[in-house]
Amino acid sequence: MDWDELRGLRDTALLNMDKYQLTLAYAELTQTQKNELATYRTALLTLPQDHDTAAEALANFPTKPSWMA
């Protein structure tokens, strides 16, 4: 796996997560869910900076909150 492939995985995860940040859906989340969503998004966005190799980043790929479909 290289960085471009890892970024593709990360970008897909971000797209899947973004639907929860739409105004109506986001308003229906609990504060705990909002906090989990923010933590997950930050972890996805900083994934390339937090690891030296794509393989290391993949091994530490963030787990989405359990309530996300």
C-alpha positions as CSV (number, residue, x, y, z in Angstrom):
1,M,0.0,0.0,0.0
2,D,1.3,3.5,-0.8
3,W,0.2,6.9,0.4
4,D,-2.1,7.5,-2.7
5,E,-4.0,4.3,-1.9
6,L,-4.3,5.1,1.8
7,R,-5.6,8.6,0.9
8,G,-8.2,7.0,-1.3
9,L,-9.4,4.9,1.7
10,R,-9.3,7.9,4.0
11,D,-11.2,10.1,1.4
12,T,-13.9,7.4,1.1
13,A,-14.3,7.2,4.9
14,L,-14.6,11.0,5.0
15,L,-17.3,11.0,2.3
16,N,-19.2,8.3,4.2
17,M,-18.9,10.4,7.4
18,D,-19.9,13.7,5.8
19,K,-23.6,12.7,5.5
20,Y,-23.8,12.9,9.3
21,Q,-22.7,16.5,9.2
22,L,-25.6,17.7,7.1
23,T,-27.7,20.2,9.0
24,L,-30.7,18.0,9.7
25,A,-28.8,14.8,10.5
26,Y,-26.3,16.6,12.7
27,A,-29.0,18.4,14.7
28,E,-30.4,15.0,15.6
29,L,-27.2,13.6,17.0
30,T,-26.5,13.5,20.7
31,Q,-23.6,15.6,22.1
32,T,-21.7,12.4,22.6
33,Q,-22.2,11.4,19.0
34,K,-21.1,14.9,17.8
35,N,-18.0,14.5,19.9
36,E,-17.3,11.0,18.5
37,L,-17.8,12.3,15.0
38,A,-15.4,15.2,15.5
39,T,-12.8,12.9,16.9
40,Y,-13.2,10.4,14.0
41,R,-13.0,13.2,11.4
42,T,-9.9,14.7,13.0
43,A,-8.2,11.3,13.1
44,L,-9.0,10.7,9.4
45,L,-7.7,14.1,8.4
46,T,-4.4,13.8,10.3
47,L,-3.8,10.2,9.4
48,P,-1.0,10.9,6.9
49,Q,0.8,13.3,9.2
50,D,0.5,11.0,12.2
51,H,2.4,8.1,10.7
52,D,5.7,7.6,8.8
53,T,4.6,5.0,6.3
54,A,1.3,4.2,4.6
55,A,1.5,0.7,6.0
56,E,1.7,2.1,9.6
57,A,-1.1,4.5,8.9
58,L,-3.3,1.6,7.5
59,A,-2.5,-0.5,10.6
60,N,-3.8,2.5,12.7
61,F,-6.7,3.5,10.5
62,P,-9.4,5.1,12.7
63,T,-12.4,3.1,13.7
64,K,-15.7,4.8,12.9
65,P,-18.1,5.3,15.8
66,S,-20.3,2.1,16.3
67,W,-23.5,4.0,15.6
68,M,-22.5,5.1,12.1
69,A,-24.0,2.9,9.3
